[in-house]
Every structure is written in C-alpha cells, then in structure tokens.
Amino acid sequence: LAGPPASMTIYGGNNQTVKSGAKAPKELQVLLADQYSNLVKGAEVTYSDNGAGGSFSPNPAASSSKGIAGSRYTTPPQAGTITVTASSPGVTSVQFTVNVD
C-alpha cells in the first residue's frame, strides 16, 4: 500500500501551444508517489494559472490508481506565456508552461 504523497512530477501536457480561449488538447498531468516510489491513488491536486484568467476541469483533480492526476486547461482570451502551478498537500508544487496564441 502506498503512503502519503512524497513527490509530484510533471507527467504530461507541459509546453503546449493553445489558441486563446480554447481548451488545451492534452491534460496537464502530474504523477504522485510516496517515499518508496509507490504510486499514490486519491491524492488531491489543485491547479492555478496564477490570475491569468483561464479555467480548469476538473479542479481539484484526484490521482488515479496509477498515481496520475490531470486537468484540462481552457486558456484566457489574451495571448502570451502562462505558468500553471499544480499543488498538493505535503509535496513541492510543479509548474507547467502553456503558450497561448
């Protein structure tokens, strides 16, 4: 059995380029593991674009039996580079980059 999350790493969806006001084609995914590298199920991950004006679905997201949590990002109307932060209690947050056209 896995213990509480001890690490969170980016699993998929980083560095996407998305049209403004559109849903990203790939989920922003993280992988959660305990101190022994066992995958953690049911950990809650919250996503934030740090005030850029986009939205996430779902938010928060729960990790699957494979330790993966993911959320689909809908970009704001303005173009630019957005930093998305994924956070979960007890682990260091990770940051995704989303480029908005």
N, C-alpha and C positions, 0 to 999 in steps of 0.2 A: 504493500500500500504506500502511496505517495504521501509525503508530509506536506507542510505548508510550502507555498512557493518561495524559492530562494533566488531564482534568476528568471529574467524575462528578456528574450531576444527577439529581434525582428525576424519573422518567418517568411513574409511575402508582402508584395504591394508597395514596396518603397520605390521612390523615384519615378512615379507615374507622371505622364503629361495628360491633362484632362481639360476639356473645353470649359469655359466659365459657365457656372450654373448647371453643370452636368454631373451625373453620378460617375465616379471612378469605375473603370472596367473591372478592377481587381479589388478585393477586400484588403484592408490594412490589417495584416495578421501578425500576431506575436505567438511565441512558444514559451510556455511556463514549465519550469522543472523545479524539483525540490533539491536539497543539498546533495543528494546522491544521484542526481540526473534522472530521477523518475519523473515521468510526465504528470502534471497536476490537472485533474478534472475539477470543474466547477469554480475556478478562481475568477473573480470579477475584475474586468479590465475596463477602465474609463478612458474615453478618447476626447481630446480637446484640440481645436485649431488655434487656441490662444487668442480668441477675439477676432479672427479673420472673417467670420460670418457664414461659414459653411455649416453643414449638419452631418450627423452620423446615424446609421441604422444597422444594428441596434446599438444603443449606448445607455448603460454599460453592456458589455458582451461577456458571456461566461465561456471559460475554456472547455473544450470537448474532452473526451476520453483520451485523445491523442495529444492533449496539452495545448491545443491551438485555440486562440480566441481571435475573432475577426469582426470588423465593422466596415460597412461600405460608406464612403465619404461622398457627399454632394458638395461641390465647390461653390464658393461665393461668386457673385457677378463680376468682381474685379480680377484682372489678370495679375500674375505675379507668382512668386515662390512662397509656398506656405509650409510652415513647420507644424506637424501634428504630433502631439505628445500622447503616448499611451502610458497609463499608470495603473498600478495595482498595489494594494497594501502589502508592505513588507519587502518589496523589491525596488530596484532602481528603475526609474522611468526610461522609456526609449523614445526616440524621435524619428519620425518619417518625414521625407520631403515630398511634397506634391507640387508640380509645376502646373499653373493654371494659364491656359492660352486665352 
